[in-house]
Amino acid sequence: MKEDYAQSHRLWQEHGCPKHGPIYDAKRCAKAKYKQAVRKADRQEVVTFSNKLHDYLNKKDQTGFWHAWNAKFGRNSSSCPALAGYANEAEASAQFADMFANICSPNNECCNEKLKQEFISRYRHYSVHSETDRANRQMC
């Protein structure tokens, strides 16, 4: 199939790449047959692989199952993925921390400090039980 398509493509190029006519039609048909054969082979591979995994599971052959799985999909690599061009884990982590430190900085220092002090004051006096008791008293 592939050789038929390659040959018809070369013939088509040798004749100046016509947009219609018998040479164009022959090239188009050969290309369609080739693509159809490739799709059919891909579908068959998926079915064959699925059947193979299913057979291993039915036989309770864990070794065979994982051998087939790893041959198809490979193993998970323990390497750190690159983040902003840094492949080293420490550099990537530092870059990530710097990025979020810049994004999460306060817009107004004065307002931020006031809200922080208000939170600390409320937090010091906060008690789960006192809130629950207050809610129960309001219901009665």
C-alpha positions in Angstrom: 0.0 0.0 0.0 2.7 2.5 1.0 4.8 1.7 -2.0 1.8 2.1 -4.3 1.0 5.5 -2.8 4.7 6.6 -3.1 4.9 5.5 -6.7 1.6 7.3 -7.7 2.8 10.4 -5.8 6.1 10.4 -7.7 4.2 10.0 -11.0 1.9 12.8 -10.1 4.9 15.1 -9.3 6.7 14.1 -12.5 3.6 15.3 -14.4 3.6 18.7 -12.8 1.2 18.0 -9.9 -2.1 18.2 -11.9 -5.2 19.1 -10.0 -7.5 16.8 -12.0 -7.3 14.0 -14.5 -6.4 10.3 -14.4 -2.9 10.8 -12.7 -4.5 12.9 -10.0 -7.3 10.4 -9.5 -4.8 7.5 -9.2 -2.7 9.4 -6.6 -5.8 10.3 -4.6 -7.2 6.8 -4.6 -3.8 5.3 -3.6 -3.5 7.8 -0.8 -7.0 7.0 0.4 -6.3 3.3 0.4 -3.1 3.8 2.2 -4.7 6.0 4.9 -7.5 3.5 5.3 -5.0 0.6 5.8 -3.1 2.6 8.4 -6.4 3.4 10.3 -7.4 -0.3 10.1 -4.0 -1.4 11.4 -4.3 1.0 14.3 -7.7 -0.2 15.3 -6.6 -3.8 15.1 -3.6 -3.1 17.3 -5.9 -1.6 20.0 -8.2 -4.6 19.8 -5.3 -7.0 19.9 -3.7 -5.2 22.9 -7.0 -5.1 24.8 -7.6 -8.8 24.2 -4.1 -9.6 25.3 -4.5 -7.6 28.6 -7.9 -9.2 29.1 -6.4 -12.7 28.7 -3.7 -11.9 31.2 -6.4 -10.7 33.7 -8.5 -13.8 33.1 -5.5 -16.1 33.7 -4.6 -14.0 36.8 -1.1 -13.6 35.3 0.0 -10.3 36.9 3.5 -10.6 35.6 2.3 -11.0 32.0 -0.2 -8.2 32.4 2.3 -5.7 33.8 5.0 -6.7 31.3 2.5 -6.1 28.4 1.3 -2.8 30.0 4.9 -1.5 30.5 5.9 -2.5 27.0 3.0 -0.5 25.6 2.9 2.5 27.9 6.3 2.5 29.5 7.1 3.1 33.1 6.5 6.2 35.1 9.8 8.1 35.2 10.8 9.6 38.5 12.4 12.6 36.9 11.1 16.0 37.7 9.2 17.7 34.8 10.7 20.9 33.7 9.1 24.0 35.2 9.9 27.3 33.4 13.0 25.7 31.9 14.3 24.3 35.2 14.8 20.5 35.3 16.4 20.4 38.7 13.8 19.9 41.5 15.4 22.5 43.8 15.6 25.2 41.1 12.0 24.5 39.9 10.7 24.6 43.5 12.5 27.9 44.1 11.1 29.4 40.9 7.6 28.2 41.8 7.8 29.8 45.3 9.1 33.1 43.9 6.4 33.2 41.3 3.6 32.8 43.9 5.4 35.1 46.4 5.2 37.9 43.7 1.6 37.1 42.8 0.3 36.9 46.4 1.9 40.1 47.7 -0.5 42.7 49.3 -1.7 45.6 47.2 -1.6 48.0 50.1 0.8 47.4 53.0 -1.1 49.7 55.5 -4.4 48.0 54.8 -2.8 44.6 54.9 -1.2 45.3 58.4 -4.6 46.6 59.7 -6.4 43.4 58.6 -3.7 41.2 59.9 -3.9 42.8 63.4 -7.7 42.5 63.3 -7.4 38.8 62.5 -4.9 38.2 65.3 -7.1 40.0 67.8 -10.2 38.0 66.8 -8.2 34.7 66.7 -6.9 35.2 70.2 -10.5 35.3 71.6 -11.9 32.7 69.3 -13.3 29.5 70.8 -15.3 26.8 69.0 -17.4 26.2 72.2 -18.3 29.9 72.7 -19.6 30.2 69.1 -21.6 27.0 69.5 -23.1 28.1 72.8 -24.0 31.5 71.4 -25.7 29.9 68.4 -27.7 27.5 70.7 -28.8 30.4 72.9 -30.1 32.3 69.8 -32.2 29.3 68.7 -34.0 29.0 72.1 
